[in-house]
Amino acid sequence: MKHPFLLALGLLTLIACGSPNPPASKGTKIKASDGGVVGSQQPGDGQLEIDPGGLLADLEVTLDRPETNPEPPAGIEGGFTPLRVQIGNISTRPLPMELPNCKIRLRINLPANVSNSSELMLFKVLDAGQRNWRKLQSFETIENDTGSYLRGCLDGLKDGDLYTIGRFKSTFGFSAGTAEIVEAPSSPTNGQLAPVSNTLFRVQYTAPQVQGLPTPNPVITIDGPSNWHDGVPYQLEYTPSSKVSLLTVPLAPVSGTYKYEFDDGILVHKGEFTLDANALLSRPARISATPSDLANAFNISWLAPKLADPNGQQAEVFLFDQNWNPQTSIPIDQKTGLSPLTLSITDYNPQASYVFCVNAWDKAPLTTPLDQQVNISQACTVLSGQIAGRLLP
């Protein structure tokens, strides 16, 4: 055999290339049968606690910070320590565990100077780029002489899972005003639209944009002066919205101090405001609805109240039937501006009854800051082959 040394060297080379040595691990090896604790790579950040039987297979786990902190979603205060789970290549991923039998817990330590730690919560970052977070279903806040931390129950481990701490920053704005509006008739055949004086409330709620939040209680409790609602707190139904909602209560406004409370399932929002019941806005007058040169359209004109917003009022037209309600019905057409305006009626029926309304306000109700009182007024007229004429001055 020629060149035995070279042949042997080639064989050794093949053996070396075919069986590379695995890279040295920096993670903590956890046996499924024993469990254990994985400390964070940065001392003091936190740790991962795994009970015996919490894993379906042995794992090699690293707990460290991501390169950048995840940006919080709207309504969440972030900036706290984030920790990422990394699983080595010596094991299989465990299956999720049921929360009541939690055997995998993540602890993230809090800075020494953090305030109101009871308001903090643990979140799983589902998509850092989209700011998509989900609140952990089960967690606790621990405060003792050695420091404070949050410890939450994980439903399993997956390579790349990212967790962090945050605090809700939901906001709730509430104020009141006067509402000189009309009341729907008991029957559309009598055509009597009664003028009424109600209390107006403007509401705005901004909820945190995260998953796993409880459903807010859709009720605002309002406690007014002793001669408003007989001194008994009023339960106002409310559908939470980030836009300003205008809600009228069938009670005459009374001057004085009002207190409110709204529980969104996370925070209880409380506050108070004052109402000047004498700051009434007179109703639009001389409402007239006449056929337009355009097909199935009417020109509506009116005389605006003296103290009305100079930028204009709102004109609406509705089908006038037994279901019509001036505060909740959806208009066929609606325009905002100065008198006159043209409103169109889709599928106009000359045998049907239609009601034209003009809404006025002294300040823009949807954009005026909620620490200011806004007053509104309304007047309507009904037109049809059976009912015609201006029914409110």
CORRARA-V911135 format. One record per backbone hydrogen bond with DSSP energy under -0.5 kcal/mol. CO is the residue of the C=O (numbers start at 1). NH is the residue of the N-H. E is the energy in kcal/mol with one decimal. If there is no record, write none. Layout:
# CORRARA-V911135
co:nh:e
CO:NH:E
CO:NH:E
This chain:
# CORRARA-V911135
co:nh:e
3:7:-1.8
4:8:-2.2
5:9:-2.1
6:10:-2.2
7:11:-2.0
8:12:-2.2
9:13:-2.0
10:14:-2.0
11:15:-2.2
12:16:-2.3
13:17:-2.4
14:18:-2.1
15:19:-1.1
27:29:-0.5
28:61:-2.7
30:59:-2.8
31:34:-0.7
31:35:-3.2
32:53:-2.6
35:31:-0.5
36:50:-2.9
37:39:-0.6
38:48:-2.7
39:63:-0.5
41:43:-0.8
42:45:-2.1
45:109:-2.6
46:40:-2.0
47:107:-3.2
48:38:-2.9
48:50:-0.5
49:105:-2.9
50:36:-2.7
51:54:-2.4
59:30:-3.7
59:61:-0.5
60:88:-3.9
61:28:-3.1
62:64:-0.5
62:86:-2.7
63:41:-2.7
64:84:-3.8
73:76:-1.5
74:209:-3.2
75:169:-3.1
76:78:-0.7
77:167:-1.6
83:163:-2.6
84:64:-2.0
85:160:-3.0
86:62:-2.9
88:91:-0.6
98:101:-0.9
99:102:-1.5
103:51:-2.9
104:154:-2.8
105:49:-3.4
106:152:-2.5
107:47:-2.0
108:150:-2.3
111:114:-1.3
116:119:-2.0
117:120:-1.5
119:168:-0.6
121:166:-2.2
122:136:-2.5
123:125:-0.5
123:164:-2.2
124:126:-0.9
124:134:-2.2
127:132:-2.5
128:131:-0.8
131:133:-0.8
132:126:-1.9
132:127:-1.8
133:211:-2.7
134:124:-3.0
138:153:-2.7
140:142:-0.5
140:151:-2.5
142:149:-2.3
144:147:-1.3
147:144:-2.0
148:110:-2.7
149:142:-3.0
150:108:-2.6
151:140:-2.2
152:106:-2.5
158:161:-2.3
161:85:-3.0
162:125:-2.8
163:83:-2.6
164:123:-3.0
165:80:-0.6
166:121:-2.6
167:77:-3.4
171:206:-2.5
173:204:-2.0
175:202:-2.5
177:200:-2.6
178:376:-2.6
179:181:-1.1
179:198:-3.1
180:378:-2.3
181:196:-2.8
183:194:-1.0
187:190:-1.2
187:191:-0.7
191:193:-0.9
192:194:-0.8
194:183:-2.5
196:181:-1.6
196:198:-0.6
198:179:-2.2
199:249:-2.7
200:177:-2.3
201:247:-3.0
202:175:-1.8
203:245:-3.2
204:173:-3.2
205:207:-0.6
206:171:-1.6
208:210:-1.4
211:135:-2.4
216:218:-0.6
217:219:-1.9
218:238:-2.4
219:221:-0.5
219:263:-0.5
220:222:-0.6
220:236:-3.0
221:261:-1.5
222:224:-0.6
222:234:-3.4
223:259:-2.5
225:228:-2.0
225:231:-0.5
227:229:-0.5
228:231:-1.3
229:232:-2.4
234:222:-2.8
234:236:-0.8
235:237:-0.6
236:220:-2.8
238:240:-0.7
241:205:-2.5
245:203:-2.3
245:247:-0.6
247:201:-3.0
249:199:-1.9
249:251:-3.1
251:199:-0.5
256:275:-2.4
258:273:-2.3
259:223:-3.0
260:271:-1.5
261:221:-2.4
262:264:-0.6
262:269:-3.3
263:217:-1.8
267:264:-2.2
267:266:-0.5
267:269:-0.7
268:270:-0.5
269:262:-2.4
271:260:-2.4
273:258:-3.2
275:256:-1.8
275:277:-0.8
276:279:-1.4
278:280:-1.9
280:282:-0.6
285:303:-3.4
288:301:-2.4
290:299:-3.3
294:297:-1.1
296:345:-3.2
297:292:-2.6
298:300:-0.5
298:343:-2.8
299:290:-2.4
300:340:-0.6
300:341:-2.3
301:288:-2.3
302:304:-0.6
303:285:-2.5
305:308:-1.5
309:312:-1.7
313:337:-2.7
314:359:-3.2
315:335:-2.4
316:357:-2.3
317:332:-2.8
317:333:-1.1
318:355:-2.1
319:321:-1.0
321:324:-1.6
325:328:-0.5
325:329:-2.4
329:331:-0.5
333:317:-1.7
335:315:-3.0
337:313:-3.0
341:300:-3.1
341:343:-0.5
343:298:-2.8
344:346:-0.6
345:348:-0.9
348:350:-0.5
349:352:-1.9
350:385:-0.5
353:320:-3.0
354:383:-3.0
355:318:-2.3
356:381:-2.6
357:316:-2.6
358:379:-1.8
359:314:-2.5
360:377:-2.3
361:309:-3.2
364:367:-0.6
364:368:-2.1
369:372:-1.7
375:362:-1.9
376:180:-2.3
377:360:-2.8
379:358:-2.7
380:391:-0.7
381:356:-3.3
383:354:-2.6
387:384:-1.1
389:382:-1.0
389:391:-0.6
